[in-house]
């Protein structure tokens, strides 16, 4: 992955994680938060479009992202 796509992946995923953490903290199970959740989904999608520039690291990045996002929902149950 080149430096530009690596940085894009990192920034997009970090932004998505930050937004999702805020949504979880302030209650995301309400209809009015649907657009915010869709924005998080789009950011993760764009992050993986950038990550796809390097197929050899895609599985590792996907696993790492999945674990990071899961930790947001259950911070004490996922190591």
Biopython code that builds the backbone (N, CA, C, O; Angstrom):
import numpy as np
from Bio.PDB.StructureBuilder import StructureBuilder

atoms = [
    (1, "UNK", "N", (0.862, -1.160, 0.000)),
    (1, "UNK", "CA", (0.000, 0.000, 0.000)),
    (1, "UNK", "C", (0.909, 1.223, 0.000)),
    (1, "UNK", "O", (1.882, 1.284, 0.751)),
    (2, "UNK", "N", (0.590, 2.179, -0.833)),
    (2, "UNK", "CA", (1.430, 3.377, -0.851)),
    (2, "UNK", "C", (1.102, 4.281, 0.336)),
    (2, "UNK", "O", (0.090, 4.092, 1.011)),
    (3, "UNK", "N", (1.962, 5.257, 0.579)),
    (3, "UNK", "CA", (1.800, 6.128, 1.749)),
    (3, "UNK", "C", (0.451, 6.851, 1.749)),
    (3, "UNK", "O", (-0.183, 7.005, 2.793)),
    (4, "UNK", "N", (0.031, 7.286, 0.579)),
    (4, "UNK", "CA", (-1.232, 8.034, 0.499)),
    (4, "UNK", "C", (-2.436, 7.143, 0.840)),
    (4, "UNK", "O", (-3.312, 7.562, 1.596)),
    (5, "UNK", "N", (-2.489, 5.940, 0.300)),
    (5, "UNK", "CA", (-3.616, 5.062, 0.600)),
    (5, "UNK", "C", (-3.542, 4.545, 2.033)),
    (5, "UNK", "O", (-4.576, 4.326, 2.665)),
    (6, "UNK", "N", (-2.332, 4.348, 2.552)),
    (6, "UNK", "CA", (-2.191, 3.949, 3.960)),
    (6, "UNK", "C", (-2.732, 5.040, 4.865)),
    (6, "UNK", "O", (-3.484, 4.762, 5.799)),
    (7, "UNK", "N", (-2.359, 6.260, 4.597)),
    (7, "UNK", "CA", (-2.830, 7.380, 5.421)),
    (7, "UNK", "C", (-4.338, 7.537, 5.303)),
    (7, "UNK", "O", (-5.014, 7.785, 6.301)),
    (8, "UNK", "N", (-4.870, 7.395, 4.098)),
    (8, "UNK", "CA", (-6.325, 7.495, 3.901)),
    (8, "UNK", "C", (-7.039, 6.429, 4.723)),
    (8, "UNK", "O", (-8.026, 6.713, 5.401)),
    (9, "UNK", "N", (-6.532, 5.195, 4.655)),
    (9, "UNK", "CA", (-7.120, 4.106, 5.433)),
    (9, "UNK", "C", (-7.120, 4.443, 6.919)),
    (9, "UNK", "O", (-8.142, 4.317, 7.593)),
    (10, "UNK", "N", (-5.974, 4.870, 7.419)),
    (10, "UNK", "CA", (-5.836, 5.158, 8.853)),
    (10, "UNK", "C", (-6.756, 6.289, 9.294)),
    (10, "UNK", "O", (-7.441, 6.170, 10.309)),
    (11, "UNK", "N", (-6.776, 7.376, 8.545)),
    (11, "UNK", "CA", (-7.597, 8.530, 8.926)),
    (11, "UNK", "C", (-9.082, 8.188, 8.865)),
    (11, "UNK", "O", (-9.838, 8.531, 9.774)),
    (12, "UNK", "N", (-9.499, 7.517, 7.799)),
    (12, "UNK", "CA", (-10.910, 7.162, 7.667)),
    (12, "UNK", "C", (-11.349, 6.206, 8.772)),
    (12, "UNK", "O", (-12.418, 6.378, 9.357)),
    (13, "UNK", "N", (-10.531, 5.204, 9.057)),
    (13, "UNK", "CA", (-10.909, 4.247, 10.088)),
    (13, "UNK", "C", (-10.887, 4.880, 11.475)),
    (13, "UNK", "O", (-11.778, 4.624, 12.284)),
    (14, "UNK", "N", (-9.884, 5.697, 11.758)),
    (14, "UNK", "CA", (-9.834, 6.389, 13.054)),
    (14, "UNK", "C", (-11.048, 7.300, 13.234)),
    (14, "UNK", "O", (-11.614, 7.371, 14.325)),
    (15, "UNK", "N", (-11.445, 7.986, 12.182)),
    (15, "UNK", "CA", (-12.610, 8.865, 12.249)),
    (15, "UNK", "C", (-13.871, 8.046, 12.488)),
    (15, "UNK", "O", (-14.711, 8.420, 13.306)),
    (16, "UNK", "N", (-14.006, 6.941, 11.783)),
    (16, "UNK", "CA", (-15.172, 6.075, 11.974)),
    (16, "UNK", "C", (-15.231, 5.541, 13.401)),
    (16, "UNK", "O", (-16.293, 5.534, 14.022)),
    (17, "UNK", "N", (-14.090, 5.095, 13.917)),
    (17, "UNK", "CA", (-14.056, 4.582, 15.296)),
    (17, "UNK", "C", (-14.423, 5.666, 16.294)),
    (17, "UNK", "O", (-15.171, 5.415, 17.240)),
    (18, "UNK", "N", (-13.913, 6.850, 16.095)),
    (18, "UNK", "CA", (-14.210, 7.963, 16.996)),
    (18, "UNK", "C", (-15.697, 8.313, 16.970)),
    (18, "UNK", "O", (-16.321, 8.506, 18.014)),
    (19, "UNK", "N", (-16.249, 8.392, 15.764)),
    (19, "UNK", "CA", (-17.674, 8.697, 15.647)),
    (19, "UNK", "C", (-18.524, 7.610, 16.290)),
    (19, "UNK", "O", (-19.492, 7.903, 16.991)),
    (20, "UNK", "N", (-18.156, 6.352, 16.048)),
    (20, "UNK", "CA", (-18.928, 5.247, 16.614)),
    (20, "UNK", "C", (-18.836, 5.237, 18.137)),
    (20, "UNK", "O", (-19.833, 4.987, 18.815)),
    (21, "UNK", "N", (-17.659, 5.503, 18.675)),
    (21, "UNK", "CA", (-17.509, 5.563, 20.130)),
    (21, "UNK", "C", (-18.424, 6.630, 20.716)),
    (21, "UNK", "O", (-19.066, 6.413, 21.744)),
    (22, "UNK", "N", (-18.478, 7.768, 20.064)),
    (22, "UNK", "CA", (-19.356, 8.849, 20.524)),
    (22, "UNK", "C", (-20.822, 8.440, 20.427)),
    (22, "UNK", "O", (-21.605, 8.709, 21.337)),
    (23, "UNK", "N", (-21.187, 7.802, 19.341)),
    (23, "UNK", "CA", (-22.567, 7.339, 19.178)),
    (23, "UNK", "C", (-22.941, 6.327, 20.249)),
    (23, "UNK", "O", (-24.029, 6.394, 20.820)),
    (24, "UNK", "N", (-22.046, 5.397, 20.518)),
    (24, "UNK", "CA", (-22.325, 4.388, 21.547)),
    (24, "UNK", "C", (-22.454, 5.045, 22.914)),
    (24, "UNK", "O", (-23.351, 4.715, 23.690)),
    (25, "UNK", "N", (-21.562, 5.968, 23.198)),
    (25, "UNK", "CA", (-21.588, 6.645, 24.501)),
    (25, "UNK", "C", (-22.872, 7.443, 24.704)),
    (25, "UNK", "O", (-23.402, 7.502, 25.813)),
    (26, "UNK", "N", (-23.365, 8.052, 23.640)),
    (26, "UNK", "CA", (-24.540, 8.921, 23.756)),
    (26, "UNK", "C", (-25.819, 8.291, 23.232)),
    (26, "UNK", "O", (-26.826, 8.980, 23.069)),
    (27, "UNK", "N", (-25.793, 7.008, 22.970)),
    (27, "UNK", "CA", (-26.999, 6.301, 22.555)),
    (27, "UNK", "C", (-27.227, 6.359, 21.056)),
    (27, "UNK", "O", (-27.650, 7.382, 20.517)),
    (28, "UNK", "N", (-26.944, 5.259, 20.397)),
    (28, "UNK", "CA", (-27.102, 5.232, 18.948)),
    (28, "UNK", "C", (-28.312, 4.412, 18.519)),
    (28, "UNK", "O", (-28.518, 4.192, 17.325)),
    (29, "UNK", "N", (-29.107, 3.963, 19.467)),
    (29, "UNK", "CA", (-30.253, 3.112, 19.135)),
    (29, "UNK", "C", (-31.513, 3.919, 18.872)),
    (29, "UNK", "O", (-32.625, 3.407, 19.005)),
    (30, "UNK", "N", (-31.343, 5.156, 18.506)),
    (30, "UNK", "CA", (-32.484, 6.013, 18.230)),
    (30, "UNK", "C", (-32.530, 6.343, 16.750)),
    (30, "UNK", "O", (-31.496, 6.501, 16.100)),
    (31, "UNK", "N", (-33.719, 6.442, 16.240)),
    (31, "UNK", "CA", (-33.921, 6.687, 14.814)),
    (31, "UNK", "C", (-33.171, 7.926, 14.312)),
    (31, "UNK", "O", (-32.668, 7.933, 13.189)),
    (32, "UNK", "N", (-33.097, 8.958, 15.130)),
    (32, "UNK", "CA", (-32.444, 10.199, 14.695)),
    (32, "UNK", "C", (-30.929, 10.038, 14.527)),
    (32, "UNK", "O", (-30.279, 10.931, 13.984)),
    (33, "UNK", "N", (-30.360, 8.928, 14.977)),
    (33, "UNK", "CA", (-28.919, 8.691, 14.825)),
    (33, "UNK", "C", (-28.602, 7.827, 13.611)),
    (33, "UNK", "O", (-27.440, 7.504, 13.367)),
    (34, "UNK", "N", (-29.619, 7.453, 12.852)),
    (34, "UNK", "CA", (-29.425, 6.570, 11.698)),
    (34, "UNK", "C", (-28.450, 7.155, 10.683)),
    (34, "UNK", "O", (-27.595, 6.432, 10.172)),
    (35, "UNK", "N", (-28.556, 8.423, 10.386)),
    (35, "UNK", "CA", (-27.644, 9.031, 9.421)),
    (35, "UNK", "C", (-26.210, 9.030, 9.929)),
    (35, "UNK", "O", (-25.271, 8.854, 9.153)),
    (36, "UNK", "N", (-26.044, 9.226, 11.224)),
    (36, "UNK", "CA", (-24.698, 9.166, 11.806)),
    (36, "UNK", "C", (-24.103, 7.764, 11.656)),
    (36, "UNK", "O", (-22.926, 7.609, 11.331)),
    (37, "UNK", "N", (-24.933, 6.748, 11.897)),
    (37, "UNK", "CA", (-24.461, 5.370, 11.748)),
    (37, "UNK", "C", (-24.130, 5.059, 10.284)),
    (37, "UNK", "O", (-23.171, 4.342, 10.000)),
    (38, "UNK", "N", (-24.922, 5.597, 9.369)),
    (38, "UNK", "CA", (-24.623, 5.417, 7.950)),
    (38, "UNK", "C", (-23.314, 6.105, 7.565)),
    (38, "UNK", "O", (-22.570, 5.605, 6.721)),
    (39, "UNK", "N", (-23.040, 7.241, 8.180)),
    (39, "UNK", "CA", (-21.774, 7.942, 7.919)),
    (39, "UNK", "C", (-20.595, 7.096, 8.401)),
    (39, "UNK", "O", (-19.574, 7.008, 7.720)),
    (40, "UNK", "N", (-20.734, 6.480, 9.567)),
    (40, "UNK", "CA", (-19.682, 5.593, 10.081)),
    (40, "UNK", "C", (-19.475, 4.429, 9.105)),
    (40, "UNK", "O", (-18.342, 4.072, 8.782)),
    (41, "UNK", "N", (-20.560, 3.858, 8.652)),
    (41, "UNK", "CA", (-20.487, 2.759, 7.697)),
    (41, "UNK", "C", (-19.758, 3.195, 6.423)),
    (41, "UNK", "O", (-18.918, 2.460, 5.905)),
    (42, "UNK", "N", (-20.074, 4.368, 5.928)),
    (42, "UNK", "CA", (-19.425, 4.874, 4.714)),
    (42, "UNK", "C", (-17.931, 5.090, 4.942)),
    (42, "UNK", "O", (-17.120, 4.766, 4.074)),
    (43, "UNK", "N", (-17.564, 5.629, 6.088)),
    (43, "UNK", "CA", (-16.144, 5.846, 6.382)),
    (43, "UNK", "C", (-15.371, 4.534, 6.408)),
    (43, "UNK", "O", (-14.253, 4.459, 5.896)),
    (44, "UNK", "N", (-15.956, 3.508, 6.997)),
    (44, "UNK", "CA", (-15.300, 2.198, 7.032)),
    (44, "UNK", "C", (-15.188, 1.642, 5.609)),
    (44, "UNK", "O", (-14.158, 1.079, 5.238)),
    (45, "UNK", "N", (-16.234, 1.801, 4.831)),
    (45, "UNK", "CA", (-16.195, 1.350, 3.435)),
    (45, "UNK", "C", (-15.084, 2.045, 2.667)),
    (45, "UNK", "O", (-14.313, 1.390, 1.966)),
    (46, "UNK", "N", (-14.994, 3.363, 2.791)),
    (46, "UNK", "CA", (-13.940, 4.111, 2.102)),
    (46, "UNK", "C", (-12.550, 3.724, 2.602)),
    (46, "UNK", "O", (-11.592, 3.675, 1.831)),
    (47, "UNK", "N", (-12.456, 3.452, 3.898)),
    (47, "UNK", "CA", (-11.165, 3.013, 4.450)),
    (47, "UNK", "C", (-10.719, 1.723, 3.779)),
    (47, "UNK", "O", (-9.545, 1.561, 3.447)),
    (48, "UNK", "N", (-11.656, 0.809, 3.583)),
    (48, "UNK", "CA", (-11.278, -0.454, 2.970)),
    (48, "UNK", "C", (-11.110, -0.366, 1.464)),
    (48, "UNK", "O", (-10.445, -1.212, 0.866)),
    (49, "UNK", "N", (-11.696, 0.630, 0.851)),
    (49, "UNK", "CA", (-11.370, 0.878, -0.558)),
    (49, "UNK", "C", (-9.900, 1.285, -0.665)),
    (49, "UNK", "O", (-9.199, 0.853, -1.579)),
    (50, "UNK", "N", (-9.441, 2.111, 0.264)),
    (50, "UNK", "CA", (-8.030, 2.503, 0.278)),
    (50, "UNK", "C", (-7.150, 1.308, 0.628)),
    (50, "UNK", "O", (-6.092, 1.122, 0.028)),
    (51, "UNK", "N", (-7.575, 0.502, 1.588)),
    (51, "UNK", "CA", (-6.792, -0.663, 1.999)),
    (51, "UNK", "C", (-6.678, -1.688, 0.881)),
    (51, "UNK", "O", (-5.702, -2.437, 0.827)),
    (52, "UNK", "N", (-7.648, -1.733, 0.000)),
    (52, "UNK", "CA", (-7.643, -2.701, -1.101)),
    (52, "UNK", "C", (-6.502, -2.452, -2.077)),
    (52, "UNK", "O", (-6.211, -3.297, -2.924)),
    (53, "UNK", "N", (-5.856, -1.297, -1.961)),
    (53, "UNK", "CA", (-4.681, -1.010, -2.799)),
    (53, "UNK", "C", (-3.555, -2.000, -2.515)),
    (53, "UNK", "O", (-2.649, -2.170, -3.331)),
    (54, "UNK", "N", (-3.616, -2.646, -1.367)),
    (54, "UNK", "CA", (-2.597, -3.625, -0.995)),
    (54, "UNK", "C", (-3.285, -4.903, -0.508)),
    (54, "UNK", "O", (-3.456, -5.098, 0.695)),
    (55, "UNK", "N", (-3.675, -5.762, -1.433)),
    (55, "UNK", "CA", (-4.396, -6.981, -1.061)),
    (55, "UNK", "C", (-3.656, -7.859, -0.050)),
    (55, "UNK", "O", (-4.292, -8.583, 0.717)),
    (56, "UNK", "N", (-2.343, -7.806, -0.037)),
    (56, "UNK", "CA", (-1.579, -8.670, 0.871)),
    (56, "UNK", "C", (-1.778, -8.309, 2.342)),
    (56, "UNK", "O", (-1.540, -9.149, 3.210)),
    (57, "UNK", "N", (-2.207, -7.088, 2.643)),
    (57, "UNK", "CA", (-2.427, -6.680, 4.034)),
    (57, "UNK", "C", (-3.910, -6.551, 4.382)),
    (57, "UNK", "O", (-4.256, -6.199, 5.510)),
    (58, "UNK", "N", (-4.774, -6.832, 3.429)),
    (58, "UNK", "CA", (-6.206, -6.608, 3.634)),
    (58, "UNK", "C", (-6.789, -7.465, 4.754)),
    (58, "UNK", "O", (-7.536, -6.953, 5.587)),
    (59, "UNK", "N", (-6.469, -8.736, 4.790)),
    (59, "UNK", "CA", (-7.011, -9.613, 5.842)),
    (59, "UNK", "C", (-6.565, -9.150, 7.226)),
    (59, "UNK", "O", (-7.362, -9.122, 8.164)),
    (60, "UNK", "N", (-5.309, -8.792, 7.347)),
    (60, "UNK", "CA", (-4.797, -8.313, 8.639)),
    (60, "UNK", "C", (-5.497, -7.019, 9.058)),
    (60, "UNK", "O", (-5.868, -6.857, 10.220)),
    (61, "UNK", "N", (-5.672, -6.112, 8.119)),
    (61, "UNK", "CA", (-6.347, -4.846, 8.421)),
    (61, "UNK", "C", (-7.803, -5.074, 8.798)),
    (61, "UNK", "O", (-8.325, -4.427, 9.706)),
    (62, "UNK", "N", (-8.459, -5.996, 8.097)),
    (62, "UNK", "CA", (-9.859, -6.294, 8.395)),
    (62, "UNK", "C", (-10.012, -6.863, 9.796)),
    (62, "UNK", "O", (-10.913, -6.470, 10.537)),
    (63, "UNK", "N", (-9.141, -7.778, 10.154)),
    (63, "UNK", "CA", (-9.188, -8.367, 11.496)),
    (63, "UNK", "C", (-8.940, -7.309, 12.556)),
    (63, "UNK", "O", (-9.653, -7.249, 13.557)),
    (64, "UNK", "N", (-7.944, -6.487, 12.343)),
    (64, "UNK", "CA", (-7.618, -5.425, 13.292)),
    (64, "UNK", "C", (-8.779, -4.441, 13.451)),
    (64, "UNK", "O", (-9.126, -4.057, 14.567)),
    (65, "UNK", "N", (-9.366, -4.042, 12.342)),
    (65, "UNK", "CA", (-10.491, -3.096, 12.387)),
    (65, "UNK", "C", (-11.695, -3.715, 13.084)),
    (65, "UNK", "O", (-12.358, -3.060, 13.888)),
    (66, "UNK", "N", (-11.974, -4.974, 12.777)),
    (66, "UNK", "CA", (-13.108, -5.655, 13.394)),
    (66, "UNK", "C", (-12.945, -5.715, 14.912)),
    (66, "UNK", "O", (-13.895, -5.463, 15.653)),
    (67, "UNK", "N", (-11.754, -6.044, 15.366)),
    (67, "UNK", "CA", (-11.506, -6.120, 16.811)),
    (67, "UNK", "C", (-11.608, -4.743, 17.465)),
    (67, "UNK", "O", (-12.158, -4.615, 18.559)),
    (68, "UNK", "N", (-11.083, -3.716, 16.803)),
    (68, "UNK", "CA", (-11.146, -2.357, 17.357)),
    (68, "UNK", "C", (-12.591, -1.885, 17.478)),
    (68, "UNK", "O", (-12.973, -1.288, 18.484)),
    (69, "UNK", "N", (-13.380, -2.150, 16.463)),
    (69, "UNK", "CA", (-14.789, -1.733, 16.481)),
    (69, "UNK", "C", (-15.560, -2.544, 17.524)),
    (69, "UNK", "O", (-16.401, -1.997, 18.237)),
    (70, "UNK", "N", (-15.281, -3.829, 17.614)),
    (70, "UNK", "CA", (-15.957, -4.664, 18.613)),
    (70, "UNK", "C", (-15.639, -4.204, 20.021)),
    (70, "UNK", "O", (-16.504, -4.236, 20.896)),
    (71, "UNK", "N", (-14.391, -3.771, 20.252)),
    (71, "UNK", "CA", (-14.017, -3.281, 21.589)),
    (71, "UNK", "C", (-14.845, -2.055, 21.994)),
    (71, "UNK", "O", (-15.083, -1.829, 23.180)),
    (72, "UNK", "N", (-15.269, -1.292, 21.034)),
    (72, "UNK", "CA", (-16.075, -0.102, 21.358)),
    (72, "UNK", "C", (-17.411, -0.498, 21.971)),
    (72, "UNK", "O", (-17.916, 0.180, 22.867)),
    (73, "UNK", "N", (-17.970, -1.576, 21.495)),
    (73, "UNK", "CA", (-19.284, -2.017, 21.968)),
    (73, "UNK", "C", (-19.194, -2.794, 23.275)),
    (73, "UNK", "O", (-20.138, -2.786, 24.065)),
    (74, "UNK", "N", (-18.083, -3.456, 23.509)),
    (74, "UNK", "CA", (-17.936, -4.292, 24.703)),
    (74, "UNK", "C", (-16.520, -4.156, 25.242)),
    (74, "UNK", "O", (-15.732, -5.099, 25.157)),
    (75, "UNK", "N", (-16.186, -2.992, 25.798)),
    (75, "UNK", "CA", (-14.800, -2.738, 26.182)),
    (75, "UNK", "C", (-14.210, -3.694, 27.205)),
    (75, "UNK", "O", (-12.989, -3.839, 27.264)),
    (76, "UNK", "N", (-15.026, -4.347, 28.006)),
    (76, "UNK", "CA", (-14.459, -5.226, 29.025)),
    (76, "UNK", "C", (-14.439, -6.683, 28.607)),
    (76, "UNK", "O", (-13.799, -7.495, 29.275)),
    (77, "UNK", "N", (-15.116, -7.045, 27.526)),
    (77, "UNK", "CA", (-15.207, -8.468, 27.181)),
    (77, "UNK", "C", (-14.321, -8.881, 26.025)),
    (77, "UNK", "O", (-14.198, -10.076, 25.757)),
    (78, "UNK", "N", (-13.692, -7.936, 25.324)),
    (78, "UNK", "CA", (-12.852, -8.286, 24.180)),
    (78, "UNK", "C", (-11.451, -7.774, 24.432)),
    (78, "UNK", "O", (-11.245, -6.582, 24.659)),
    (79, "UNK", "N", (-10.486, -8.681, 24.391)),
    (79, "UNK", "CA", (-9.091, -8.292, 24.658)),
    (79, "UNK", "C", (-8.434, -7.707, 23.446)),
    (79, "UNK", "O", (-7.263, -7.329, 23.500)),
]
sb = StructureBuilder()
sb.init_structure("model")
sb.init_model(0)
sb.init_chain("A")
sb.init_seg("    ")
for serial, (resi, resn, name, xyz) in enumerate(atoms, 1):
    if name == "N":
        sb.init_residue(resn, " ", resi, " ")
    sb.init_atom(name, np.array(xyz, "f"), 0.0, 1.0, " ", f" {name:<3s}", serial, name[0])
structure = sb.get_structure()
